[in-house]
Amino acid sequence: MFDIFDSLSSGSQMILVFFLLLFLRVPVAFSLGLSAIYAMWHMGFGLDLAGDLIATGITKFSLLAIPFFILAGTLMGRLGIADRMIRFFRVLVGGLPGGMGVVGTVVCLFWGAVSGSGPASVAAIGPMIIKGMEEDGYRKSYAAGLVCTGAALSIVIPPSIGLVIYGVIAETSISKLFLAAIIPGLMMGGLMMLTLPWGRVKKSPLGDVGKPSVLSMGDNPYAQSAYATRLWASFKDSFWGLLTPVVILGGIYAGVFTPTEAALVATVYALLVGAIIYKTLNIKKLYEAVSDAAASSAVVMLVVAYASLFGWVVTVDDLVGTYSSLLLGMSDNEWVILLVIMLILLIIGMFMDAVTVMFISLPVFLPIVHQLGWDPVWFGVLVMINLSIGLITPPVGINLYVAANVTGLSIEKIARGTLICVGACLVGLVLVAFFPQISMVLIGE
């Protein structure tokens, strides 16, 4: 067995060591770093090179978007902006049968466009959405699964931290990636709504959730007037929060600022809204938001730092050429190759976080993308949809763990609740794969 191991190249040994460390429950970032350092030592390179590679890997301007988008999302959760958004959508569609399921889906997608982080979205809006859906007759496990899935799509819905990292690795326009992901992200939300009848087990008594919506009051002018008054009041209260994606995405596509600068704009915007408009900002909330964002950012950036070592070994040992040739040699049919790539991403996404998966797989897959003439922007959207599914699939579906923490349900129950939603996501993945125009239409390609 050891003879077989010794016969492998340093890079291949690194990959085996990486998975062994993961099996031994070593944190992902340190598994990446230790396996890469082992390979560098095995190849005869001095370990002093590691510091330079780590510094080079994280000193990229585009990566500044990660901590600032996380901070913006955390601030908006702490300052009550999420609460106001949920109240508005509850008034808008709360009176429809199963209306809170629609509210939950819409808010998850909307909040994903604010935070860009799946786990952060579950933590920020999960408790309110799950409670409201349960009151509206949904199974708690399904409600948690819907929130997990909707929040997972935050790496698809722009501005997405995942798309930022993909753009950095693939050296592809982040603005184009954001634009290409809009329609697929909305389509995935629509597919999720189709699963709502499976999650609802009873009718709820009319309460705040069940107050009339515009579609449920017929021609009654008094009901329409009351509804309009409530809707306008909730809209005014949530206006500045609802404006957030417009400010961020509008500024990017109008050329006012870059996607990286947009992250800082989003942070400043959240601070101004909290301090001046809603007057909910205080020292305690600011400290809590900065602390939470710093902890979340540190986890991501640590993975990015050690992944730079891993990626360097992959390049130097020509693992890209070796494994690319293996994949290309499997079939002459590009659809078969795409299917294999998607299956690989789905499987490893079950065991690793999205950032790690991108750093270890994209150096192998991107040369194949270029060789087959695929559009890297379209491929980036496919990768994000794949990895969003990984966020809700055991054993390392991080959204499931966050949802378990906020609901008190077991991972197993929440995972069962996500099954129908995972099916909807897989349908969306197939549609985007077979009809690239779904993602490319907005960028005119």
N, C-alpha and C positions, 0 to 999 in steps of 0.2 A: 504493500500500500504506500509506504514511504518512498519506494523506488519510483512509483508512478507519479507521486507528488514532485519529487526531485526532477523528473523528466520534463515537467511543465516549465514554461517560460516564467520569468519573474512576475509579469503582469497577470498571468493566469493563476499563479500561486496567490497573488494579492487578492484576487476575487474570491478564491476559496477561503483564505484567512478571514476576509471580510464577513462572509456568510457564517463562518464558524464563530466569530465574535458575536454576531447578531444572535446566533443560537444560544450562546452563553449569556445572553441578556446584557451585553455591553451596549451602552447608549450608541445610537447610530453615528453621531458625530465622531466619537472616539474610535468606533469600529473603522470608519473611513480613514482617520488619521493614523491609527496603529498599523492597519494593513498596508497603507501606502508607505509608511516609514520602513516597514519590514521589506517591502519590495525595493525601495531605494537602497537600503543596506545590502540586499542580495545582489543588486546590480552594480554595487561598488561605488555609489555616489555618497559624498559626505553629507552628514545630516545637517550641516550648516546651511545647505541649500534649501532645507525645508522652510526656514523662516522667510527667506526671500520669496519663495513660491506662495506661501500663505499671504504675505503682504501684497503681492501682485494680484492674487485672486480676489481680494476683498476691496482693493483700492480702485474700484471702478465707479464712475460717477452715477451710472444708471442704478446701481445697487442702493443708493441713498433713498430711493423710492420706498424700499421695504420698511425701514423703521418709521418713516413719516406716515405712510399709509396705515400702518398698524396703530400708530399714535392717534391719527385722525379718527379711526374707527372706535378706539377705546374712549377717546374724549366724548364722542357723540353718544356712546352708550352711557357713560357716567353722568353726562349733563342733561339727560332726559330727552334728548332728541329722538331716540328710538321709541320711547313711550308715546310721544306725540304722533309719530308716523303711524304706529299701530292703531291709535285711537281714530285717526282719520280713515284708514282703510276699513276699520270695523264699522264706522258709520256708513261708508260708501257701499259696502256689500254685505254687511253683517246680517241683514234680514233675509237674505237668500237661504234656501235649504242648504245646510252645510257651509254657510258663508264663511265661517272662521277658517275652514280649510283653504278657501280662496285667499282670505286675508293672510294666512300663514305663508302660502306660496309667494304671493306678491311681495310681502314684507321681506322674506328671506332673499328674494332676488334683488329687491331694492337695497337692502342692507349690504348685500354682497358688493353692490356698486359703490358702497361707501367705505366698507372696511377692507375688502380685498382678502380677507382671511376667514376660512371656514370655521375653525375652532373659536375664533373671536366672535363670529356671528352667532354661533350656538350659545355661547356664554352670555352675550348681550341681550338677545331677543328670545332665546329659547324658553325661559320660564314663563314669560307672558303669553307667547303663542301657544305653547302646549297646554297651559291652564285654560285658555279661551277655547281651544279646540275640544278639550275634554268636556267643558261645559256645554258645548254645541253637539255632543253626542258621538264624538270620535273616540276610538280606543286610544288609551294613553300611549301604548307602544307604537301605534301607527303615527300619532301626532309627533312623537319624538323622532320617528323615522323620517317623517316629512320634513321636519326642521333640519335634521342632519343632512338630508339630501339637498334641500334648498340652500343651506349654508355651504355645502360642498361645491355648489355651482359658483360660489364667490371666486374660485380660481378660473372660472370661465368668463363670468360677467366682468367687463372692464369697469374701473381700473383694477386689474388683477395682479397680485404679487407674482403668481405663477407665470403670467405672460411677460412680466418684466424680466424674470430670470431666464425664461426661454429666449427672449429677445437678446439678452446679453450673451448667452451661450451660442445661439445660432447666428449672432451678428445680423439680426433682422430688425426692421423698423418696428419699434414698440407701438407707435401710433397706428400702423397698419394692422398689427395684431389686435389692438383694442377694437378697431373698427370691424375687423373680420369676425370677432367673437360676439358681437351684439345680437345678431339674428339667431345664431345657434343657441345662445344663452336663453333668449326669450322663448325659443322653440322648446327647449328642455323644460322650462317652466310650464308651458302649455301641456306638455306630455305628463308632467307631474299632476296637473289638475285633473287629468283624465282618470287618475287612480283614486280620487277622493271618494267615490261611492263605495269602494272596497274597505275604506277605513272607518266609515260612519256606521254605527251600530244601532243608534236610536235617535229619536227626535228630541230636541231640547226644549224646555219651557221657554217662553219668551221672556227675555230679560234685557240687559244692556246689549248683549250680543245679538238678540233677536229683534231689535227695533227695526222699523221698516227701512227698506232700501228702495231706490228709485224704481226697481223692476218689480216690486212686490206690492205696490199701493194702488195700482190701476189708475182710474181717473178721478180719484178722491182729491179735490183741490185742497182740503184742509190737511190731509196727510202729506200731500206734496209740499205744501208750504212749511209744515213742521220739519219735514225731512230736509228741505233746502236750507232752513235756518240752522239746523244741527250740522249739516254738511259744511256750510260756509264757516261756521264757528270753528269746527275742527280743522278745516283747511287753513284758516288764518293762523291757528295755533301751531300747525305743523309746517307752514309754508317754507320757513328757512331751512328746515331739515330736508324737505322734498326738493329744495333747490340745489342741494349739494351735488348730485350727479350732473346736473345741468352746468354748474360752475366748473366742475372738474373736466368733464368730457367736452363741454363747449369750448373751454379755454384751450384744450389740446388741439381740437380740430379746427379752431379758428386761428391757430398759430400764435396765440398769445403766450403760451408757455409749453415746455416739453413735458412728456409724461413724468419725468423725474421731478421737475419743478412743480408739477401739479400736486405731488404728494405733500410738499411744503405748503402750497396754497391751501390744500384741504385742511391741514393742521391749523394754520392761522385762521381759516374760515370758521372752524369748529370753536376755537378759542373766542373769536369775536362774537359768534352767535350765543355762546354760553355766557359771556361776560356782559354783553350789551343788550341783546334781544331778550333772552330768557332769564338772565340774571341768576343762573344756577351755578356759575363758576365760583369756587372758593379754593383756598389753599389746600384743604384736605382732599377735595375731589381731583384737583390738579396733580397732587402728589400721588394719589392712587392710580390715576390714569397713566402718568409717566412711569411709575413703577411697573405696572402691568405691561405696558408697551415695551419697556426696556427688557423685561424678562422674556417676552415673546420674541422680540427682535434678536436677542442674544442667542436664543436657540437656533433661529434660522441662520444667522450670520456665522455661527460656529460651524454649522453644517457646510455653508458656502466656503469657509476658510479651509477646512480639512478636505473638502471635495476638490479643491484646487490641486492638492497634492495627488489625490487619486487620479484626477484627470491628466496630470502631467505624466504619471507612470503609464497610463493608458496610451498616451501619445508616443512616448519614448520607446515603449516596447512594441509599438505597432499593433496593439490589440484591435484598433479600428480596422486596419486592413485585414487582419486575420478573421475577425468575426463578421465583418461586412462581406467578405468573400464567401464565408459559410452560408450566410443568409441568401446572398444572390445566387449561390449554387443550388439552393433548394428547389428552385423552379424558375422557369422563364416567364411565368405569368406574374405580372406586377401586383395583381389583386391577391394572389396567394402570399406574396411577400408582405403586402400591407396587412393581411390577416394575421400572419405570424408576428409581425411587429406589434400589432394591437393586442394580441394574446399575451405576448411577453410583458407589455406595459401593464395590462390588467392583473397579471399574476404577481409581478414584483411590486405593484402598487398595493397589494394586500399586505405586504410585509414591511414596506418602507414608506416614509413620508415623500410627498411630491417633489420637494427640493432635491432630496438625495437621488430619487429615481432619475430626475432630469440630468443631474451631473454625471451619473455613471452610465446612462444609456444613450443620451443624445450624441456624445462623441462617436458612437458606433452607428447610430441610425441616420444622422444627418448626411454623411457621405453617400449613403444609399439613396436618400431623398434627392440629392443633387444629381446623382448618376442616373436615376430613373426619370429625371425631369419633373418631379413633383414640386408644387409651390410650397416653400417652407412656411409661409403664413398659414395656408390651409392645414398643413401638417401640424403646425403649432396648436391650432384649435382642436384637432383630433387628440393630440397629446393631453391637452388640458381636460377634455371630456373624460378621457381614460383615467387620468389621475384624480379627477373629482370622484369617480366611482371608488377609487382606492381609499378615499377619505371615509367611506361608509361601509367598508367591507372588513371583517375580522381577518387576521388577528390584530392588525395594527391600524384599524380605522379610527383615527384620533377623534373624529367627530362623535363617534359612539361613546368614547370614554367621557368626553365633556358632557354629552347629553345624560349619561348615567349619573354623573356627578350632580347635575342640576335637577334631575327628576327622581332619583332614588331607585330607578328601575335597574334590572340587571342588564349587562351587555347583551346577553342572549335574547332577551325579550325585545330590546331595541333593534337588534340585528334582524329579528323576524319581522319587525314592523317596517324595516327598510326594503324588504324583498321586492315588493311590488314597485317601489320607487326605483330600485336598481334596474328592474326590467324596463321601466320607462326610459331610463338613462341609456341603456343598451340600444333601445330602438333609436334614440336620438343620435347615438354614435354611428350606427349603421347608415342613417339618413345623411349625416354630414360626410361620411366616407364615400358614399356612392353618388352624392350630389354636391360636389365641391362648390357650386354656385351659391349654395345656401350661405356659406361663409364669405364668398368672394364678391357678392353682388354690390355691397356697399363701398368697396374700394375699386369698383369698376374693372375687375379682372376676371 
